[in-house]
Amino acid sequence: MSDRTAIFGAREGNEGIVRCDACPVLCRIRPGRAGACSRYANRDGALVRTDPLVLMERTVDAGGETVPFLEGSEDWAGGLAPQRDKATFVTAIGAGTTYPDYKPAPFIVGSRHAGVDTVTVVTEGIFSYCGLKVKIDTDRHLGAETAAVRVDGEQIGHVTTAEYGSQMLSLGGVRHLTGGSKREGNVTCAAMLALCNKQAVEVSIDGGPRLVLQAGTAPIVDGTPERRMRVGCGSAAIGIFARQWHGHVDEVIVVDDHITGVLSEHQAGRCLDVPPSGIRVRGRRSTPGRYFQVAQPGKGWGGTDITDPLAVIERIDPKIAWPGLRLLLTSTTGEDSLYCVLDESLRPVPVPAPEAVARTVERIGEIASRRSPPSSSWPARADRCGRV
């Protein structure tokens, strides 16, 4: 650290104060204290870095936690450092200076590749530029897009565009870290650090619920931990379960805020020769058996504001439908379901579901529960039916 002290620091007065000139802030740091960035500190009158340079081999030797990467890297010929009996990987942690200042990073890594000298400089981005995108796997409507996300009353971000089955939050950024009040910046910074360190953080959303967020743990919405995650949108659920429903029901409507599926119109139903039922759902028909905008987002069935599932039915065509038609309505998680039979007036009458039908709903719930693991990260899902 002595060379660094001579470059970056200078003593001031007789009180052991060191002036750090690593960035334009030019902190005057008293003994035992750190500068505003917490990266440089005064130790016995010498300016030192508070974060060590992190090398993977040192972390492994110390029994620290690592994440596997670059499987088969033993065949890599353009390594950052000479290959030895164990890999050496230089990270940017503890390696940089402030940005975008004129001083270079204090660690410069040199190597040779194919006979050519190479130099790699790593640095750290300043925290005021940082932000997080939080993926929350829940069907529940958490708030309108752009609604403020708050911690301790301070806005730290907003609800952003949902991504197929998951609610998304955008947190941090310069407008909250440095563009508002000092308290707003401190609260934002503390919340982001806690989330990145896999700690629980309670947030509230304007016009929405209170949430407890923690990486690797199911979100808690208004005090209730989420137990299920949708198998897919309504169309995907139709495709997955069509064969199990075949012969036990005449029509299935899977209610979903994104795409509501209708079995008899869907390609899966056509492949199984399911006859038209004459039941037309509300919303905008996208492609056969797939409907958009059947309701508004909300805390009801399938992430909609529907609490009475029969309200999704726009009309029943008497020229096609028939008395005794068996109708199943379910959500994408199986959390909600209703089994009906059309009476002589072609009105849906709720009745107990036959065992075979009830099993299919239970199966949806089983799969939905498996898609919401309490460990590791919440699963990402391919957009299997989001194409229009």
C-alpha positions as a printed NumPy array, in Angstrom:
array([[  0.   ,   0.   ,   0.   ],
       [  2.964,   2.354,   0.459],
       [  3.365,   3.1  ,  -3.255],
       [ -0.322,   3.806,  -3.527],
       [ -0.215,   6.16 ,  -0.579],
       [  2.484,   8.221,  -2.249],
       [  0.435,   8.434,  -5.448],
       [ -3.037,   9.018,  -4.075],
       [ -2.653,  10.636,  -0.686],
       [ -0.995,  13.541,   1.012],
       [ -0.702,  14.471,   4.694],
       [ -2.285,  17.675,   5.9  ],
       [ -1.302,  19.284,   9.17 ],
       [ -0.274,  17.558,  12.355],
       [ -3.551,  15.775,  13.147],
       [ -2.785,  12.764,  10.962],
       [ -5.324,  13.898,   8.366],
       [ -4.745,  12.529,   4.878],
       [ -6.134,  14.174,   1.78 ],
       [ -7.225,  11.654,  -0.838],
       [ -6.932,  12.86 ,  -4.42 ],
       [ -8.255,   9.718,  -6.1  ],
       [-11.207,  11.742,  -7.344],
       [-12.341,  15.385,  -7.496],
       [-14.077,  15.172,  -4.103],
       [-10.661,  15.451,  -2.419],
       [-11.745,  14.028,   0.94 ],
       [ -9.826,  15.006,   4.074],
       [ -9.784,  11.773,   6.044],
       [ -9.018,  11.612,   9.752],
       [ -7.164,   8.624,  11.235],
       [ -9.357,   5.549,  11.503],
       [-11.97 ,   6.962,   9.134],
       [-12.855,   6.331,   5.481],
       [-13.565,   8.787,   2.685],
       [-16.987,   9.485,   1.2  ],
       [-16.703,   6.569,  -1.228],
       [-15.675,   4.122,   1.543],
       [-12.939,   2.828,  -0.789],
       [-10.048,   4.703,   0.779],
       [ -9.3  ,   5.091,   4.466],
       [ -6.714,   6.633,   6.749],
       [ -4.784,   3.967,   8.617],
       [ -2.126,   5.416,  10.894],
       [ -1.629,   8.369,   8.587],
       [ -1.409,   6.303,   5.413],
       [ -4.075,   6.178,   2.724],
       [ -5.114,   2.568,   2.136],
       [ -7.722,   0.768,   0.096],
       [-10.577,  -0.738,   2.083],
       [-11.304,  -3.495,  -0.475],
       [ -8.671,  -6.091,  -1.347],
       [ -7.9  ,  -7.119,  -4.885],
       [ -9.882, -10.335,  -5.35 ],
       [ -8.221, -13.307,  -7.029],
       [-10.178, -16.493,  -7.484],
       [ -7.351, -18.726,  -6.289],
       [ -7.107, -16.754,  -3.041],
       [-10.846, -17.106,  -2.534],
       [-10.658, -20.842,  -3.125],
       [ -7.65 , -21.22 ,  -0.807],
       [ -9.56 , -19.375,   1.909],
       [-12.591, -21.641,   1.491],
       [-14.723, -18.833,   0.081],
       [-17.82 , -19.281,  -2.062],
       [-17.354, -19.292,  -5.829],
       [-19.641, -19.698,  -8.832],
       [-18.636, -22.131, -11.629],
       [-17.939, -20.547, -14.993],
       [-16.197, -21.349, -18.261],
       [-16.58 , -25.106, -18.071],
       [-13.763, -26.719, -20.039],
       [-11.577, -23.661, -19.722],
       [ -8.496, -25.871, -19.613],
       [ -8.497, -25.712, -23.402],
       [ -8.596, -21.912, -23.434],
       [ -5.455, -20.55 , -25.072],
       [ -5.99 , -16.827, -24.568],
       [ -5.969, -16.676, -20.787],
       [ -5.725, -13.437, -18.872],
       [ -2.9  , -14.884, -16.81 ],
       [ -0.475, -17.808, -17.366],
       [ -2.103, -21.208, -16.843],
       [ -0.967, -22.95 , -13.71 ],
       [ -2.157, -25.924, -11.699],
       [ -5.224, -23.871, -10.738],
       [ -6.943, -20.994, -12.442],
       [ -6.093, -17.394, -11.636],
       [ -8.923, -15.01 , -12.425],
       [ -8.609, -11.31 , -11.78 ],
       [-11.87 ,  -9.557, -10.979],
       [-12.641,  -5.86 , -10.87 ],
       [-13.44 ,  -6.044,  -7.17 ],
       [-10.981,  -3.867,  -5.317],
       [ -9.104,  -3.176,  -8.528],
       [-10.313,   0.223,  -9.564],
       [-10.24 ,   3.9  ,  -8.922],
       [-13.115,   6.309,  -9.334],
       [-14.695,   6.936, -12.709],
       [-14.445,   8.94 , -14.959],
       [-11.334,  10.511, -13.494],
       [ -7.921,  10.85 , -15.055],
       [ -6.081,   8.464, -12.731],
       [ -5.727,   4.919, -14.04 ],
       [ -6.746,   1.83 , -12.128],
       [ -4.057,   0.921,  -9.601],
       [ -3.919,  -2.675, -10.883],
       [ -2.784,  -3.275, -14.441],
       [ -2.609,  -6.908, -15.538],
       [ -0.115,  -7.792, -18.271],
       [ -0.038, -11.007, -20.257],
       [  1.086, -12.456, -23.57 ],
       [ -1.26 , -13.994, -26.102],
       [  0.028, -15.624, -29.265],
       [  3.301, -13.75 , -28.802],
       [  1.58 , -10.383, -28.401],
       [  1.889,  -8.327, -25.22 ],
       [ -1.511,  -7.424, -23.823],
       [ -2.46 ,  -5.142, -20.961],
       [ -5.812,  -5.333, -19.197],
       [ -6.996,  -2.526, -16.961],
       [ -9.986,  -3.113, -14.695],
       [-11.884,  -0.494, -12.804],
       [-15.008,  -0.033, -10.713],
       [-18.151,   1.821, -11.698],
       [-19.231,   4.362,  -9.108],
       [-22.294,   3.383,  -7.139],
       [-24.329,   6.416,  -8.135],
       [-24.534,   4.949, -11.643],
       [-25.873,   1.603, -10.443],
       [-29.35 ,   0.167, -10.653],
       [-31.157,  -3.126, -10.153],
       [-33.88 ,  -4.909, -12.045],
       [-35.894,  -7.115,  -9.705],
       [-37.82 , -10.054, -11.191],
       [-40.77 , -11.112,  -9.023],
       [-42.427, -14.349, -10.046],
       [-46.046, -13.777,  -9.13 ],
       [-49.292, -13.648, -11.065],
       [-50.615, -10.988,  -8.739],
       [-50.891,  -7.44 ,  -9.949],
       [-48.395,  -5.424,  -7.913],
       [-49.105,  -1.972,  -9.252],
       [-49.534,   0.131, -12.334],
       [-46.544,   0.521, -14.616],
       [-44.358,   3.438, -13.424],
       [-45.913,   3.296,  -9.909],
       [-43.388,   4.381,  -7.288],
       [-41.542,   1.746,  -5.26 ],
       [-40.682,   2.96 ,  -1.771],
       [-38.608,   1.952,   1.228],
       [-39.203,   3.813,   4.489],
       [-41.301,   6.3  ,   2.551],
       [-38.522,   7.197,   0.099],
       [-38.9  ,   6.368,  -3.586],
       [-36.112,   4.04 ,  -4.703],
       [-37.505,   3.037,  -8.108],
       [-40.673,   2.159,  -9.998],
       [-42.716,  -0.689, -11.429],
       [-41.511,  -1.349, -14.942],
       [-42.719,  -3.419, -17.876],
       [-43.825,  -6.919, -16.906],
       [-41.979,  -9.745, -18.62 ],
       [-44.125, -12.785, -19.392],
       [-45.405, -14.049, -16.102],
       [-43.193, -11.968, -13.845],
       [-43.619,  -8.53 , -12.355],
       [-40.539,  -6.329, -12.705],
       [-39.172,  -3.477, -10.619],
       [-36.499,  -0.999, -11.683],
       [-34.556,   0.275,  -8.679],
       [-31.739,   2.757,  -8.134],
       [-30.1  ,   4.913, -10.757],
       [-28.758,   8.424, -10.52 ],
       [-32.102,  10.152, -10.015],
       [-32.689,   8.314,  -6.76 ],
       [-29.102,   7.871,  -5.584],
       [-27.921,  11.433,  -6.143],
       [-30.726,  13.385,  -7.805],
       [-33.041,  13.571,  -4.803],
       [-32.584,  14.286,  -1.132],
       [-29.67 ,  12.921,   0.84 ],
       [-32.028,  10.611,   2.736],
       [-33.497,   9.292,  -0.518],
       [-30.018,   8.502,  -1.784],
       [-29.003,   6.789,   1.458],
       [-32.187,   4.698,   1.609],
       [-31.842,   3.712,  -2.054],
       [-28.211,   2.748,  -1.604],
       [-28.906,   0.718,   1.551],
       [-31.821,  -1.125,  -0.084],
       [-29.774,  -2.016,  -3.162],
       [-26.84 ,  -3.237,  -1.098],
       [-29.147,  -5.371,   1.037],
       [-30.804,  -6.935,  -2.01 ],
       [-27.438,  -7.653,  -3.647],
       [-26.275,  -9.276,  -0.423],
       [-29.361, -11.56 ,  -0.466],
       [-30.942,  -9.828,   2.507],
       [-34.676,  -9.263,   2.903],
       [-35.971,  -5.792,   2.027],
       [-39.539,  -4.587,   2.577],
       [-40.883,  -2.27 ,  -0.115],
       [-44.254,  -0.69 ,  -0.764],
       [-45.76 ,   0.165,  -4.127],
       [-47.999,   3.191,  -4.585],
       [-51.501,   1.878,  -5.182],
       [-50.296,  -1.676,  -4.602],
       [-49.175,  -4.06 ,  -1.866],
       [-46.273,  -4.25 ,   0.539],
       [-43.633,  -6.767,  -0.478],
       [-40.753,  -8.511,   1.206],
       [-38.105,  -9.248,  -1.419],
       [-35.091, -11.505,  -0.965],
       [-32.981, -13.215,  -3.61 ],
       [-33.587, -16.957,  -3.678],
       [-36.772, -16.734,  -1.609],
       [-40.418, -16.6  ,  -2.592],
       [-41.77 , -13.038,  -2.443],
       [-44.122, -12.153,   0.404],
       [-47.116, -10.139,  -0.815],
       [-49.075,  -8.317,   1.895],
       [-47.852, -10.818,   4.459],
       [-48.57 , -13.935,   2.384],
       [-45.668, -15.903,   0.843],
       [-46.24 , -16.836,  -2.779],
       [-46.615, -20.59 ,  -3.188],
       [-47.302, -20.923,  -6.891],
       [-46.085, -19.611, -10.203],
       [-48.064, -19.971, -13.407],
       [-47.336, -22.996, -15.546],
       [-47.541, -20.711, -18.554],
       [-50.075, -18.321, -20.   ],
       [-53.609, -19.524, -20.644],
       [-52.677, -20.695, -24.12 ],
       [-49.665, -22.639, -22.84 ],
       [-51.801, -24.301, -20.16 ],
       [-54.253, -25.401, -22.862],
       [-51.412, -26.916, -24.864],
       [-49.995, -28.734, -21.846],
       [-53.234, -30.164, -20.42 ],
       [-55.472, -30.584, -23.48 ],
       [-54.947, -34.339, -23.657],
       [-55.726, -34.761, -19.939],
       [-58.969, -32.81 , -20.33 ],
       [-60.005, -34.613, -23.504],
       [-63.086, -36.744, -22.915],
       [-63.735, -35.335, -19.428],
       [-64.858, -31.817, -20.379],
       [-66.318, -30.206, -23.483],
       [-64.753, -26.773, -22.996],
       [-61.973, -25.256, -20.897],
       [-61.255, -21.573, -20.364],
       [-57.913, -20.765, -18.724],
       [-58.121, -17.199, -17.417],
       [-54.914, -15.205, -17.686],
       [-54.017, -11.527, -17.712],
       [-51.728, -12.071, -20.671],
       [-53.346, -14.658, -22.937],
       [-56.594, -16.423, -21.997],
       [-56.932, -19.822, -23.637],
       [-60.075, -21.554, -24.964],
       [-59.725, -25.304, -25.592],
       [-62.194, -25.887, -28.436],
       [-60.763, -23.039, -30.54 ],
       [-57.123, -23.704, -29.671],
       [-54.862, -25.687, -31.981],
       [-54.505, -28.334, -29.264],
       [-58.271, -28.8  , -29.2  ],
       [-58.434, -28.97 , -32.971],
       [-55.784, -31.701, -33.005],
       [-57.938, -33.694, -30.565],
       [-61.13 , -33.089, -32.586],
       [-62.789, -31.158, -29.779],
       [-66.009, -29.749, -31.311],
       [-66.867, -26.028, -31.078],
       [-68.731, -25.178, -27.881],
       [-70.321, -21.898, -28.908],
       [-68.887, -20.184, -25.835],
       [-67.251, -16.859, -26.713],
       [-65.053, -15.12 , -24.152],
       [-64.572, -11.401, -23.786],
       [-61.453,  -9.612, -24.98 ],
       [-59.583,  -9.288, -28.23 ],
       [-59.106, -12.474, -30.21 ],
       [-55.485, -12.856, -31.243],
       [-55.303, -16.235, -32.908],
       [-57.647, -19.239, -32.57 ],
       [-58.191, -19.997, -28.892],
       [-56.029, -17.106, -27.662],
       [-57.519, -13.889, -26.286],
       [-55.924, -10.671, -25.067],
       [-57.402,  -8.115, -22.665],
       [-60.208, -10.23 , -21.228],
       [-60.099,  -8.038, -18.112],
       [-57.984,  -5.488, -16.305],
       [-54.92 ,  -6.475, -14.258],
       [-55.708,  -7.215, -10.634],
       [-55.555,  -9.661,  -7.738],
       [-58.215, -12.007,  -9.073],
       [-58.076, -15.025, -11.355],
       [-54.881, -15.331, -13.415],
       [-53.607, -11.885, -12.45 ],
       [-56.814, -10.183, -13.649],
       [-59.439,  -8.272, -11.698],
       [-61.952, -11.093, -12.295],
       [-63.478, -12.555,  -9.134],
       [-66.506, -14.121, -10.849],
       [-65.012, -16.341, -13.574],
       [-68.296, -16.563, -15.467],
       [-67.919, -12.837, -16.183],
       [-65.268, -13.756, -18.754],
       [-67.993, -15.261, -20.964],
       [-69.346, -12.741, -23.47 ],
       [-72.042, -14.933, -24.993],
       [-73.127, -18.517, -25.615],
       [-74.346, -19.303, -29.12 ],
       [-77.557, -21.379, -28.89 ],
       [-76.97 , -22.689, -32.416],
       [-73.767, -24.407, -31.308],
       [-73.9  , -24.99 , -27.526],
       [-76.034, -27.736, -26.004],
       [-77.604, -28.55 , -22.612],
       [-75.282, -30.684, -20.521],
       [-72.128, -29.119, -21.983],
       [-69.326, -29.566, -19.437],
       [-67.287, -26.395, -18.823],
       [-64.141, -25.963, -16.729],
       [-62.748, -22.553, -15.86 ],
       [-59.351, -22.397, -14.153],
       [-56.517, -19.995, -13.471],
       [-52.985, -20.499, -14.727],
       [-51.84 , -21.741, -11.316],
       [-54.814, -23.958, -10.504],
       [-55.373, -21.829,  -7.425],
       [-58.874, -20.978,  -8.675],
       [-61.224, -23.228, -10.616],
       [-64.927, -23.678, -11.345],
       [-66.736, -26.584, -12.998],
       [-70.133, -25.955, -14.616],
       [-72.74 , -27.751, -16.695],
       [-75.054, -25.858, -19.06 ],
       [-78.735, -26.209, -18.127],
       [-81.668, -26.322, -20.516],
       [-81.44 , -22.534, -20.939],
       [-77.706, -22.854, -21.696],
       [-76.802, -21.129, -18.458],
       [-73.619, -22.348, -16.708],
       [-74.575, -23.992, -13.402],
       [-71.707, -24.668, -10.949],
       [-71.564, -28.305,  -9.83 ],
       [-68.906, -30.422,  -8.082],
       [-66.097, -31.345, -10.46 ],
       [-65.699, -35.022, -11.338],
       [-62.62 , -36.632,  -9.844],
       [-60.822, -36.831, -13.198],
       [-61.308, -33.096, -13.771],
       [-60.334, -32.196, -10.207],
       [-57.104, -34.155, -10.667],
       [-56.119, -32.039, -13.662],
       [-56.586, -28.854, -11.626],
       [-54.534, -30.353,  -8.814],
       [-51.862, -31.233, -11.345],
       [-51.689, -27.6  , -12.491],
       [-51.21 , -26.609,  -8.843],
       [-48.471, -29.192,  -8.359],
       [-46.518, -27.934, -11.347],
       [-47.104, -24.318, -10.327],
       [-45.735, -25.057,  -6.858],
       [-42.64 , -26.699,  -8.318],
       [-42.04 , -23.589, -10.402],
       [-41.729, -21.527,  -7.216],
       [-38.628, -22.947,  -5.463],
       [-37.58 , -21.508,  -2.096],
       [-33.884, -21.822,  -2.95 ],
       [-31.509, -20.502,  -5.615],
       [-32.977, -17.894,  -7.934],
       [-36.52 , -17.725,  -9.19 ],
       [-36.627, -19.516, -12.545],
       [-36.569, -17.653, -15.795],
       [-38.994, -18.938, -18.404],
       [-38.914, -18.763, -22.17 ],
       [-41.742, -16.824, -23.747],
       [-43.401, -19.842, -25.243],
       [-46.656, -18.208, -26.268],
       [-46.023, -14.496, -26.28 ],
       [-45.726, -14.159, -30.037],
       [-48.536, -12.311, -31.767]])
